Amino acid sequence: MMQRLLFLISILLAANAFAGDEDIGSSTVIGPRNPDLFNGANLIKAGNASGDLEMIRRGSELTVIGLGYAQGGGEEEKGLSNLCAAYILLHEVDKAIHYCDLAIERNDMNWHAYSNRALANVFKKDYEAVERDLERGFELNPDSSMLRRVRAYYLDVIQPVEPEVTVDDRAPIHDAPPAN
């Protein structure tokens, strides 16, 4: 289940759209438009892949700095969603929920933030909030594989499947008398 969780969190990180792909007029951009958001996202992803919590923490710090220079709501939302995912990885659930709340305040159509917050609420054991976030997320994006994975993890937590194994340890009888 832990490996499934790490994979799940890795997909919760928002796409790196910090390399200048949004329309910014006639300016020429070489490299990422917001290096702190870009590098923060990459450190969070690399830290998740390697299990390096300090790398995730440094990525979070860079992301917070980058939010101060975010150009447009899209960059801000992605940065906030990445902070939510990072703080889930750092086991700081209240901070994670705070950043998801901020992302949702800025755009209540951000299904990605609902997905992240649902996972954070699984860890907080606030299952009513999980269900509300999943419901809203599916309203916004009914085909989301990410939301389906969060829901599956949630169901694994609240309704774990117990393996059913029957062991027949009776030894065969080889010297039984013949039946009449």
C-alpha positions as CSV (number, residue, x, y, z in Angstrom):
1,M,0.0,0.0,0.0
2,M,2.9,2.4,0.7
3,Q,4.3,2.0,-2.9
4,R,0.8,2.8,-4.2
5,L,0.7,5.9,-2.0
6,L,4.1,7.1,-3.3
7,F,2.9,6.7,-6.8
8,L,-0.3,8.4,-6.0
9,I,1.5,11.4,-4.5
10,S,3.8,11.6,-7.5
11,I,0.9,12.2,-9.8
12,L,-0.6,14.8,-7.5
13,L,2.2,17.2,-8.3
14,A,0.9,19.7,-10.9
15,A,2.4,19.8,-14.3
16,N,5.4,22.0,-14.7
17,A,3.9,24.8,-16.7
18,F,6.4,27.2,-15.4
19,A,8.7,27.2,-18.4
20,G,7.0,30.1,-20.1
21,D,4.3,28.3,-22.0
22,E,1.5,30.8,-21.2
23,D,1.0,33.8,-23.4
24,I,3.1,36.7,-22.1
25,G,3.0,39.0,-25.1
26,S,5.9,39.5,-27.4
27,S,8.6,38.9,-24.8
28,T,11.3,36.3,-25.4
29,V,11.7,33.8,-22.6
30,I,14.8,31.6,-22.3
31,G,14.3,29.0,-19.7
32,P,11.6,28.9,-17.1
33,R,9.7,32.2,-16.6
34,N,9.6,31.6,-12.8
35,P,12.8,29.6,-11.9
36,D,11.8,29.3,-8.2
37,L,8.4,27.6,-9.1
38,F,10.1,25.5,-11.8
39,N,13.0,24.4,-9.6
40,G,10.7,23.9,-6.6
41,A,8.4,21.6,-8.5
42,N,11.4,19.6,-9.8
43,L,12.9,19.3,-6.3
44,I,9.6,18.1,-4.9
45,K,9.3,15.5,-7.6
46,A,12.9,14.3,-7.2
47,G,12.6,14.2,-3.5
48,N,9.5,12.1,-3.8
49,A,11.2,9.7,-6.2
50,S,14.3,9.3,-3.9
51,G,12.5,9.6,-0.6
52,D,14.7,12.6,0.3
53,L,12.5,14.7,2.7
54,E,15.1,17.5,2.8
55,M,14.9,17.9,-1.0
56,I,11.1,18.1,-0.7
57,R,11.4,20.7,2.0
58,R,13.8,22.7,-0.1
59,G,11.5,22.4,-3.1
60,S,8.6,23.7,-0.9
61,E,10.7,26.7,0.2
62,L,11.5,27.5,-3.4
63,T,7.9,27.2,-4.4
64,V,6.8,29.6,-1.6
65,I,9.4,32.1,-2.9
66,G,8.2,31.6,-6.5
67,L,4.6,32.2,-5.5
68,G,5.7,35.8,-4.7
69,Y,6.6,36.2,-8.4
70,A,3.8,34.1,-9.9
71,Q,2.5,35.6,-13.1
72,G,-1.1,34.8,-13.4
73,G,-3.5,32.6,-11.6
74,G,-2.4,29.5,-13.4
75,E,1.1,29.7,-12.1
76,E,-0.2,30.5,-8.6
77,E,-2.7,27.6,-8.6
78,K,0.0,25.1,-9.7
79,G,2.4,26.3,-7.1
80,L,-0.2,26.0,-4.4
81,S,-1.2,22.5,-5.5
82,N,2.5,21.5,-5.5
83,L,2.8,22.8,-2.0
84,C,-0.2,20.8,-0.9
85,A,1.3,17.6,-2.4
86,A,4.7,18.4,-0.9
87,Y,3.3,18.9,2.6
88,I,1.4,15.6,2.3
89,L,4.8,14.0,1.6
90,L,6.3,15.8,4.6
91,H,3.4,14.5,6.8
92,E,2.4,18.0,7.5
93,V,-1.3,17.5,6.7
94,D,-2.6,20.8,8.1
95,K,-0.2,22.8,6.0
96,A,-1.1,20.7,3.0
97,I,-4.8,21.4,3.5
98,H,-4.1,25.1,3.9
99,Y,-2.4,25.3,0.5
100,C,-5.2,23.3,-1.1
101,D,-7.7,25.7,0.4
102,L,-5.8,28.6,-1.0
103,A,-5.8,27.0,-4.5
104,I,-9.5,26.4,-4.3
105,E,-10.2,29.9,-3.1
106,R,-8.4,31.2,-6.2
107,N,-10.2,28.8,-8.5
108,D,-13.1,26.7,-7.2
109,M,-13.0,24.8,-10.6
110,N,-9.5,23.4,-9.8
111,W,-10.3,19.7,-9.6
112,H,-6.6,19.0,-9.0
113,A,-6.7,20.9,-5.7
114,Y,-9.8,18.9,-4.6
115,S,-7.9,15.7,-5.4
116,N,-4.9,16.8,-3.3
117,R,-7.0,18.0,-0.4
118,A,-9.0,14.7,-0.5
119,L,-5.8,12.8,0.0
120,A,-4.6,15.1,2.8
121,N,-8.0,14.6,4.5
122,V,-7.5,10.8,4.3
123,F,-4.4,11.2,6.5
124,K,-6.3,13.5,8.8
125,K,-9.1,10.9,9.0
126,D,-11.6,13.6,8.1
127,Y,-13.6,11.2,5.9
128,E,-16.6,13.5,5.4
129,A,-14.2,16.1,3.9
130,V,-12.7,13.4,1.7
131,E,-16.1,12.4,0.3
132,R,-17.0,16.1,-0.3
133,D,-13.7,16.8,-2.1
134,L,-14.0,13.6,-4.2
135,E,-17.6,14.4,-5.1
136,R,-16.7,18.0,-6.2
137,G,-13.6,16.8,-8.0
138,F,-15.6,14.2,-10.0
139,E,-18.2,16.9,-10.8
140,L,-15.4,19.0,-12.3
141,N,-13.6,16.1,-14.0
142,P,-15.5,12.9,-14.1
143,D,-12.9,11.1,-16.2
144,S,-9.9,11.8,-13.9
145,S,-7.7,8.8,-13.3
146,M,-6.0,10.8,-10.5
147,L,-9.3,11.2,-8.6
148,R,-10.1,7.5,-9.2
149,R,-6.7,6.6,-7.6
150,V,-7.4,8.9,-4.6
151,R,-10.8,7.3,-4.2
152,A,-9.3,3.8,-4.4
153,Y,-6.7,4.6,-1.8
154,Y,-9.4,6.1,0.5
155,L,-11.5,3.0,0.1
156,D,-8.4,0.9,0.9
157,V,-8.1,2.9,4.2
158,I,-11.7,2.8,5.3
159,Q,-12.6,-0.7,3.9
160,P,-9.4,-2.7,3.8
161,V,-9.6,-5.9,1.9
162,E,-8.5,-8.8,4.1
163,P,-7.0,-11.7,2.2
164,E,-9.0,-14.8,2.7
165,V,-6.7,-17.8,2.9
166,T,-7.8,-21.2,4.0
167,V,-5.0,-23.6,5.0
168,D,-5.8,-27.2,5.1
169,D,-3.0,-28.6,7.3
170,R,-4.4,-32.1,7.6
171,A,-1.8,-34.6,6.6
172,P,-2.9,-37.2,4.1
173,I,-3.4,-40.6,5.5
174,H,-1.3,-43.1,3.5
175,D,-1.8,-46.2,5.7
176,A,-5.5,-46.1,6.1
177,P,-7.2,-49.5,6.2
178,P,-9.1,-50.5,3.0
179,A,-12.7,-49.5,3.0
180,N,-15.2,-52.4,3.0
